[in-house]
Amino acid sequence: MKTLTKLAALAVSTAVLATAQKAPLTQDEKMQWFREAKFGLFIHWGLYSIPAGEWKGQAIPGIGEWIMNRAKIPVSEYEKLAPQFNPVKFDADAFAKLAEDAGMKYLVITSKHHDGFALFRSAVSRYNAYDATPFHRDVIKELAEACARRHIRFGVYYSQAQDWHEPNGAGNTWDFGPDEKKDFDQYLRGKAEPQVKELLTGYGPICLIWFDTPRMMEGDRGKRFIDIVHSLQPATLIDGRLGADGDYRSMGDNRIPDTVVKGDWEVPATLNKTWGYKKDDNDWKTPEDLTFKLVDITSKGGNYLLNVGPTAEGLIPQPSQDNLREVGRWLKINGEAIYGAGPTPFGGELGAPDPVKKDQRGQPVFVAKTDWRCTTKPGKLYIHLFQWPRGAFELGPAELEKVQGTVKRAWLLADAKHTPLKVTRQGGHVSVALPATAPGRIASVLVLETGR
């Protein structure tokens, strides 16, 4: 019976992967799922998980996936990691289930990072997990199928410009000399463009391609990738790091803006200090911090793409799992205030420049407030309370003039019965009486229903 169940599940996932994407009629239609999702899982995994931040007995500073660059490791030496890559504990369904448990709606994995090593079987280059390692498996195929089974949208990161393994790829100046003397288009046409075509034709619907570091991508180079994506999977989103206009903006790594930003955008971020696994980096962000960042980003109009770095065995570090699942438990109760939610109408709760504190240029330093944030849906304000107020939550005239209509009702999102809370209007203020203790440990959401 178990065998039949597995076969049935495989048939379902294969059918899902084979489903053709419809060409979106408008850009709004194309972006709809992204605007609804808000929270995604990023995965940085490759050969760099084997040295895990250390080379020839020395700790290499910097992020884990850049070890080849930081240590200036010759291709001939770095290639020797491939025969050691055998992550037999890798379970694609466990990766997808973690995303599901964390409340994440999409997953993006490094199909090829800057070191040039691919996690998928490629006819273009045998330098990949299937052909060059004893693992002999297509990680991207297995993960695409696992995500399809769990209804998680599947996307891939692809380093289009930097490829330290290739003589004409950008970035490796210690083996191959200055970038400006390379035949960069030979690399693009011979490897990068054909591999992107493989990803778009062999792995079912790709929700987005996360290109990175657009060095040397001038002229028609970016447009060539855009044309490939649009011709093969027109519904696939393109991020903002291609070197040509994508579908949404990618903020700097771990860079959350200070204010509401219009348009579609995303913050790529780490759970600790690195993207690829480093054995000495255990500086994990707490569930409280992760939840605040998710709410903060949503309240400013963006998405949160949060990264894990699996080990050489193919395991996601347990603290990463534990903290992400804690956020997922919060989302099970409060997800209505995140998924598909719009930005705050106020702005005042985000913080302000401190006239006393100055940066190096003599400009006031922005000091973020952390007691509450607001997200919105038509007719509703969601007040995320990170510090529980004594007795009541209040909005003054400055906030209320930005609210369409008046506050008609209030309740706590954790209360499935929507028990009304007492709302008092006096002197241009609205006050909502609150219980003595918060219903949630991390953050509690107060719903204010508005109308005419």
N, C-alpha and C positions, 0 to 999 in steps of 0.2 A: 504493500500500500504506500509506504514512504517513497519507494522508487517511482511509482506512478505519480505521486504528488509532485516530486521533483521534476519529472518529465513534463507534467502539465504546466508547472511554473515556468520552465524553460521555454515551452511553446508560447506561453503568454508573453514573456519578455522578448522573445524573438519577433513575435507579431508586432509588439509595440515599437521595437527598433526599426522595423521595416515600414512603419507608417510614414508616409510622405508628409512633409510640412506644407501647409498652405501658404501662399504668398500673401502677406498682410496687405490690406487695402490702404491703410494709412499708417503713419508713424505712431500715432496714438495706439492703434490696434497692435502694432508690433511691440510697443513698450508696456502693454497692459499687464502682462504677467510679472514683469520686473518691478513695476510700481506696486503691485500687490504683495510680492514676496518679502521684501525688506531685509531678509536674513539669509545668508548663504554660507556654505562651508568651502574654504579654500584648502587645497592639499598640495604641499611641496614635498616631492618624493623623488629620489633618484639615487645614483651612485654615491652622491655626497653623504648619504646616510650611513655609509660604511665607515669612513674616517671619523664622522660625527664631530668635526671641529678640531681634529688632531692629525698632524702629518709628521711621520718619522719621529714620534715621541714628543713633538712640540705642539702646544696649543696655538692654533691659528686664530688671531682676532677677527672679528667681523661675523657676518651672518653665515650659517652653515653651508648653504648651497653655493656660496661664492668661494669655497676653499681652494678650488683649482686656480682661480684668479688671484686670490690673496697670497697664496703660497707660491705662485708662479710655477705650478706643476706642469712639466712637459707632457704633451699628449701621449707620448710613448709610455710614460709612467702611470698617468691617470687611467689609461685604457685597461691597465691590469686590474682595476677594480671590477670590471665587468665579469670576469670569471668567478669573482667572489660574491656576486649579487645573486642570492638564492633565498628570498624572503618567504620561506615555506609557511609561515604563520599568517600570511596575507589572506584576508577573507573579505572579498568585495562587498558581500552582504552586510558584514559587520560595519564597514565604513558607511554604507548607505543608511543602515539602521541608526548609527550615531547621529547622522544629519537629521533623520526623522525624529529621534528622541529629543534632539536639541531644538526642535521647532524650525529647522532650516528648510527652505523651499527649493534651493538649488545648490549644486555642487560643482566645483571647478577644480580640476587636477592638472598638474604640470605634465602635459603629454611630451614636451621636450623643453628642458631649461637651457640656460646659457652654455652648459657643458656639452651640449650637442647630443646627449644620450636620450633616446626615445623610450617611452614606456609602452609603445604599441608596435606591432609587427609591421615593418615598413619595407616595401619593395625598393624604396629609394636609397636607403642606407641600412646596412646590416648592424649598425651600431645601435642596437635596441634590445629591450628586455627579452624578446622572443629568440632572436638569432645569436646574440653575443653572450648569453648567460646560461648557466645550468638551470635557471628557473624555467625558461622555455615556455613562458606564458604571456599572453597579451593583456596587460593590466587594464588598458583603456576599454577593451571589449568587455571584460568581466565587470568592470565598474559601471559601464553604460547599461548593461543588462540588469545589474542589481538596482540601479537607480530607477530604471523603467518599472521594475516590479514594485518598488515602493513609492512610485509617483513623485520622485524627486527629479527636477529638471537637471539635465546633465550638460556641463560645459567643459571646455578644455583651455588651459593656458598653453600658449605656444610662443617661444622666443624666436621671433622672425628675423631679428637683426643680429644679435649676438649669438655666435656659435663658436666656442673656443676649440672645438674639435676639427673644424674645417679651415684649410689654408686661406680661403677667401671670405670666411665669415668674420663679422666684426668682433673685436674684443681681445683676441689672443695676439698680443704684440711680442710676447717673450719667445714664442716659437716661430711666428710667421711675419714679424716685422710690422711696420706702421699700417694702420687701416687704410690710409689714403692711397697706398700703393697696391692695394688688393683689387682683384676683379670681383667686386661685391655682387654685381648682377649675375655672374656665373654661379655664385653660391645661391642667390635667391631663386634663380630659374632652375638650378640643378637639384636643390634640396628643399628649401623652405616652401616654395610655392607648391611643388608636387606633394610634399607631406601634408600641407593644409588640405589639398584636394583629397588625399587618402582619409583624413579625419572626417571630412564632410560627406564622404561617400560610403564609408565602411562601418559606421558606428551609430546609425540611426539619427534621430533629431538631435542636433547640437544647439542648446539654448543660447550659448554665446561663445565667442572665442576671445580669450583674454591675451591679446598681444602685449609685448613689453619692451621697454627701453628702445625708443625709435631712433637710435643713432644711424646716420647714413641713409635715412629713408626719404630723402628728398626726391624731387621730380615725380615721375609716374609710379614710383615703387609702391607707395601706399595704396594708390588706386588699383594697382594690379591685384593686390590681396582683396580689396573691397569687391572687385569684379568677380573674383573666384567665389567669394562667399555669397554674393547676390545671385550668381548663376546656379549654384548648387543647392544652397539652402537659404532662400530669401528671408526667412523668418529669424535666422540666426543673428543675434546682436553682436556688434563689434565694440570693444571698449575704447577708451580714449588714449591708448598708448601705442597705436599703430604707426603714427607719423602722418596720418591723414584723418579727416573728420570721422569719428565713430558715431555710435548711436547714443552713447552716454559718456559722461566725464568720470575719469578715475582720479580721485584725490591722491595726494602724496601718501606714501606708506605711513599708516598710523596717524594720519593728519585729519583731525575732525575740525571742520570750519567753526568759526566763532558765532556765526549767525545763519539765518535761513538762506539757502542758496536755491535759486530757481533752476528749473530743468531737471534732467535725470542724471543722477550721480551716485557714486559708490565709494566707500572707504575700505580699502584693503588693509587688514590689520592682523597682528600676531597675538597669540595667547601668551607668549613669553617675549624674548628679545630677538628671536631668530625665526626664519621661515622653515628652512630645512633643519632636520634634527641635529642638535648638538648635545652631547652627553653631559656637559657641564652647565647647561642653561635650565635651571629649575625655577626661574622667576615667573611663576604663573600668575596671571591676572585672576582675581577672585570672581566668584559668581556675581557678587554685588557690583563690582566694577564693570564686568561684561554687560550686565543688565542695564546699568546706567548708560554705558556707551551706546547700546542698542536703542534705548529710548531717546537719548540725546541726538543721535544721528537721524532717527525717524522724525523727531520734532523739528529738524532743520531741513527735511525733505529728501533724505538720502537712504541708501541701502548699506548694510554692514556685511562685508565679506570677511569672515574670521577664519584664520589659518590653523591647521595642525600639521606637524611634521612627523610622519611615521618613522620608526626605527628600521635598521637594516633587516630585521626579522619580519617586518611587515606589520608591526603593531603600533597603534596610536597610543602615545604615553597615557597612562591611567589618569594622572591629574587633568590632562586635557579632556578626557572623556567625562570625568566626574564633574568638572566645572561647567562643561557645555550642557550636560544633562540637567544640572541645577537650573540653568537658564531655561531649558525646555519645560521644566516643571512650572516655572513662573509663567511661561507663555501659554500653557494649557489653561490657566486661569485668566490671564490678562491679554491673550493674543488679539482679541477684538480691537484693542487699543494700539496695535502695532500693524498687523497685516492690512494693507490697503489704506493705511491712515495717512492723512496729510499733515503739513507742518503747522506749527503754532501760529496763531494770529497775533500773539502778544510780543514776544521778543524780550520783554523785561526779565523773564525768569532765566534767560541764558547767561546773564552777567553783563559786565560793563568795564570799560577801561578805568583803571585805578590812577587818579591824577598824581598820587604820591609815588607809586612805583614806575620806574622808567626802564626801557630796554636800552640796548647799546646805541641806538640812534636817538635816544632822548625822548622816544614816544611812550605814552602811557601803556602799561602792560594790561592786557585783557585778563580779568579775573572772573572765572566761571563760577556761577552760583550752582550749588548742587542739591538744594532742598526740594525743588520740584521742576517738572517739565510738562508741556502740554502737547498732545497730538489731537488730530481732529478728523471727523467725518461729518457729512452733511447733517446738521441738527444736533451734533454732539461735540462736546469738549471733553477730552480725557485728561484729567489732571493726575500725573504720576507723582505720588508723594514719597520722596526718599527720606524725608524727615517728617515724622508724624506731628501735625500741629496740635497744640493744646486747645481742645474744645471745639475749634471751628477752622474752616478754610475760608479765606475772604478774597474777593476781587474788588478792586477799587475803581473809581471812575476812569482812570487811564486805561485799564484793561477792558472795562465794559464797553467803552466807545468803539473797540475793535471787534466786538461780538455782534453778529447779525441776529437781531431779535433779543429776547430777554431769556434769562434762566428760568425755566418753568418747573423742572424737576431735578432731583439729584439722588444718586444711589451709589453704592460701592460695587465695583465690577466683580469682586469676589463673592458677592451675595447673589446667588442664583435666583432668589425670589424678587430681586430688585426692590427691596424694602425702602420706601421713600425716606430720605433724610430731610430734616426741617430746613427750609430755605427762608432766610430773612432778607428783605430789601429795605434799606434805610439810608437816607442821605447820599444817594448815588453809589452805595456799596451793596454787594451781595455777600451774605455770609451763610455757609452751610455747616450745620452742627454735625460734629463727628463723634463716634464712640471714643471712650477713654483710651483704648488700645487699637493699634493697627491690625487689620485682618491678615496682613502678609508680613513675612520676615524681611524680604529684600526691598520691596516697594509695593505700595497699594495704590489702586487706581480709583479715583473719584470720577463718576460720570455726571456731567452736567448737560441736561437736555435743554436745547434752546429752540425758540420759535417766536412767531409774531403774536 
